[in-house]
Amino acid sequence: MEAGRVTLSIVLATILTLSTLVSPASAQLNDDKQPSETNTKMYIFGNNDLTNCFTHFDNNDTANSAEEGYGEKTWSSANSQVEVDYTCAISEKFRENMYLNNNGTIEILLNFRVDADDQNCGQGNTKCENLNLTFMKGGVELARQEFPALSVDDVDDTVTWNIPVDRNTTVFNKSSEEPRLRVEFSYPTYNGDLPGGCAIWYCGGAFRMYYHTPDNTSAEVVFPIVNNSMAIDDDSEANTDGGGASVAGIPGFGLMAGVSALAMAAVAVSRKSEE
């Protein structure tokens, strides 16, 4: 009987230890750059020439972002294209998976300032490709949207894009599926094709994207983040409790099953010792 009690004590101590490890898998570490249920905005930063656009979730950390609050490319010659193609990627990989409300919406808010010639589209070798944004999970394209209303008249303009959450966007796995945003645009420069040419008239163009700063509350992506206990995997019938209720999103479910098995073993050992 004494041996049984010792065994039971050891098993119960193990159960208590394991139970302290059970926590919601969606809870990020104490890092403001990481997403969580209470830290749902991903901010966009970058350098001054648009060669390094990056994102994270810390509103106050603007390190390595342009002091001017924007990145810009300029063209000073005629017969050229105001053309950009770059991607804003997460600066620190997720430490835990990010789960989204499957009835929610991803909200994107950006500011641009573009100076280009929309009067010479299609003439010669020129082309006019409106602003296109592509929302990605890792390297996989999830949604793409054209924004023909973006002004090219050298004025600040705002772009908003709402993406409904679907099967492809309910989970962003850590270390490989962080969200990314691709920006594409191409319009001809001003050619100074009036008498006097570029010597008198303006030639060239510019493309500017504003970054998040304390004074600029745009340049952000808002995610409807939820705890993974609220996330349901509709694709797997194996992830059910036998009565049709999903357990895929229950944090620590496999661990709790193991704990339950240990508890039953403890009872069996105790009874055998008493006999």
C-alpha positions in Angstrom: 0.0 0.0 0.0 2.8 2.4 0.9 4.4 1.9 -2.6 1.1 2.6 -4.2 0.8 5.9 -2.3 4.3 6.9 -3.3 3.5 6.2 -6.9 0.2 8.1 -6.7 2.0 11.1 -5.2 4.5 11.1 -8.0 1.8 10.9 -10.7 -0.2 13.7 -9.1 2.8 15.9 -8.8 3.5 15.3 -12.5 -0.1 16.2 -13.4 0.1 19.4 -11.5 3.4 20.3 -13.2 2.0 19.6 -16.6 -1.2 21.5 -16.0 0.8 24.7 -15.4 2.1 24.4 -19.0 -1.3 24.5 -20.5 -1.9 28.0 -21.9 -3.5 29.5 -25.0 -1.2 28.9 -28.0 -2.1 32.3 -29.4 -0.6 34.2 -26.5 2.5 36.0 -27.8 5.4 36.6 -25.6 5.7 40.0 -23.8 6.9 41.8 -27.0 5.0 44.8 -28.4 6.3 43.9 -31.9 4.3 40.7 -31.8 0.5 40.4 -32.5 -2.0 39.5 -29.9 -5.7 39.9 -29.1 -5.0 43.3 -27.6 -2.2 44.3 -30.1 -4.0 44.0 -33.4 -2.4 46.7 -35.6 0.5 46.0 -37.8 2.4 49.3 -38.7 4.4 50.0 -41.8 7.8 51.5 -41.7 10.8 51.9 -44.1 13.8 53.8 -45.3 13.8 57.0 -47.3 14.2 55.4 -50.8 11.6 52.5 -50.5 14.3 49.9 -50.7 13.5 48.5 -47.3 9.8 48.5 -46.3 9.1 46.6 -43.0 6.3 46.0 -40.5 5.7 45.1 -36.9 3.1 45.7 -34.2 4.8 48.2 -32.0 3.3 51.7 -32.4 6.1 53.4 -30.6 9.2 51.7 -32.1 10.2 53.6 -35.3 13.8 52.5 -35.2 15.4 52.3 -38.7 12.4 54.1 -40.3 12.9 57.3 -42.3 12.8 60.4 -40.1 10.9 62.2 -42.8 8.0 59.8 -42.3 8.0 58.5 -45.8 10.0 56.7 -48.5 10.2 58.2 -52.0 11.7 57.5 -55.4 12.2 60.4 -57.9 12.8 60.5 -61.7 14.3 63.7 -63.2 14.3 62.7 -66.9 11.8 62.5 -69.7 10.8 59.4 -71.5 10.9 57.3 -68.4 8.5 55.5 -66.0 7.5 56.4 -62.4 7.7 52.7 -61.5 7.9 50.8 -58.2 7.6 47.2 -57.1 8.5 46.4 -53.5 7.2 44.4 -50.6 6.7 45.3 -47.0 7.6 42.3 -44.8 7.5 41.6 -41.1 10.7 42.6 -39.3 10.5 39.9 -36.7 9.0 36.5 -37.4 6.0 35.5 -35.3 6.8 33.5 -32.1 3.3 32.1 -32.1 0.6 31.5 -34.7 -1.8 34.4 -35.3 -5.5 33.4 -35.4 -8.2 35.6 -37.0 -11.9 35.8 -36.4 -13.4 34.0 -39.4 -16.2 36.6 -39.5 -13.8 39.5 -39.3 -12.2 41.8 -41.8 -8.5 42.8 -42.4 -8.4 46.6 -42.8 -5.6 48.3 -44.6 -5.0 52.1 -44.6 -2.2 53.7 -46.6 -1.2 57.2 -47.8 0.6 58.0 -51.0 1.8 61.0 -53.0 2.4 60.4 -56.7 3.5 62.8 -59.4 3.2 61.3 -62.9 1.8 62.0 -66.4 -1.6 60.4 -67.1 -1.9 62.2 -70.4 0.6 60.2 -72.4 -0.5 56.7 -71.5 0.1 54.2 -74.3 2.2 56.6 -76.4 5.4 55.2 -77.6 6.8 52.8 -75.0 4.9 54.3 -72.1 2.4 52.3 -70.0 0.0 53.1 -67.3 -0.5 50.5 -64.6 -2.5 51.8 -61.6 -1.6 51.2 -58.0 -1.9 47.5 -57.2 -1.7 46.0 -53.7 -1.2 42.4 -53.1 -1.8 40.9 -49.6 0.3 37.8 -49.0 0.8 35.0 -46.4 4.5 34.3 -46.5 5.2 34.0 -50.3 1.6 33.0 -51.2 -0.7 35.6 -52.7 -4.1 35.8 -50.9 -5.7 38.9 -52.5 -4.9 41.5 -55.1 -6.6 44.8 -55.6 -6.2 47.6 -58.2 -6.8 51.3 -57.1 -7.4 53.3 -60.3 -8.6 56.3 -58.2 -5.2 57.1 -56.7 -4.3 60.6 -57.7 -1.1 61.2 -59.8 -1.3 65.0 -59.4 1.3 65.4 -56.7 -1.2 65.5 -53.8 -1.5 63.3 -50.7 -4.1 60.6 -51.3 -5.4 57.8 -49.1 -6.1 54.2 -50.0 -8.3 51.9 -47.9 -8.7 48.2 -48.6 -10.9 45.8 -46.6 -10.3 42.1 -47.0 -12.9 39.7 -45.5 -11.3 36.8 -43.6 -11.8 33.4 -45.3 -10.4 29.9 -45.0 -7.0 31.1 -46.2 -6.6 33.9 -43.7 -7.9 32.4 -40.4 -4.4 31.2 -39.4 -0.9 32.7 -40.0 1.6 30.2 -38.9 4.7 31.4 -37.1 8.0 31.6 -38.9 6.7 31.0 -42.4 3.4 32.6 -43.0 3.7 36.2 -41.7 1.6 38.8 -43.6 3.3 40.8 -46.4 2.1 43.6 -48.6 3.4 44.1 -52.2 3.1 47.6 -53.8 3.2 48.0 -57.6 2.8 51.1 -59.8 3.9 52.3 -63.2 3.1 55.6 -65.0 5.1 57.7 -67.5 7.1 60.7 -66.3 6.4 64.2 -67.5 8.2 64.6 -70.8 8.3 68.4 -71.2 6.8 67.9 -74.7 5.8 71.6 -75.1 8.0 74.1 -76.8 11.3 74.5 -74.9 11.1 70.9 -73.6 12.6 70.0 -70.3 14.7 73.1 -70.3 11.6 75.1 -69.6 8.9 72.7 -68.6 8.9 70.1 -65.7 10.2 66.6 -66.5 10.2 63.5 -64.4 8.0 62.4 -61.6 7.9 60.9 -58.1 6.3 58.1 -56.0 6.0 58.5 -52.2 4.6 56.2 -49.6 4.0 57.5 -46.0 5.2 55.4 -43.1 3.7 55.2 -39.6 4.8 57.9 -37.2 3.3 59.5 -34.1 1.9 62.2 -36.4 0.6 59.8 -39.0 -2.0 57.3 -37.9 -2.2 55.6 -41.2 0.3 53.1 -42.7 -1.3 50.3 -40.8 -3.1 46.9 -41.2 -5.7 46.0 -38.6 -6.3 42.3 -37.9 -9.3 40.8 -36.1 -7.1 38.7 -33.9 -8.7 36.1 -31.6 -7.4 33.5 -29.1 -6.9 30.2 -30.8 -9.5 28.6 -28.6 -12.0 30.5 -30.8 -10.4 29.3 -34.0 -12.1 26.3 -35.6 -10.6 24.0 -38.2 -13.5 23.1 -40.5 -11.4 20.9 -42.8 -10.6 18.1 -40.3 -13.2 15.7 -39.1 -10.5 14.0 -37.0 -10.4 17.1 -34.8 -13.7 16.5 -33.1 -14.6 15.2 -29.7 -16.8 12.4 -31.1 -20.0 14.4 -30.8 -19.2 16.7 -33.7 -17.7 19.5 -31.6 -14.3 20.7 -32.8 -11.4 20.5 -30.4 -8.8 21.7 -32.9 -8.7 25.1 -31.3 -8.7 24.1 -27.7 -5.3 25.0 -26.3 -3.3 22.1 -24.8 -6.0 19.6 -25.7 -3.4 16.9 -26.4 -1.6 17.6 -23.2 -4.8 17.4 -21.2 -5.6 14.1 -22.8 -2.2 12.8 -21.6 -2.8 14.2 -18.1 -6.1 12.4 -18.0 -4.4 9.1 -18.9 -1.9 9.6 -16.1 -4.7 10.3 -13.7 -6.4 7.0 -14.6 -3.2 5.2 -14.3 -2.7 6.6 -10.8 -6.1 5.4 -9.7 -5.4 1.9 -11.0 -2.1 1.8 -9.2 -3.7 2.9 -6.0 -6.4 0.3 -6.2 -3.9 -2.5 -7.0 -1.8 -1.5 -4.0 -4.8 -1.6 -1.6 -5.7 -5.1 -2.9 
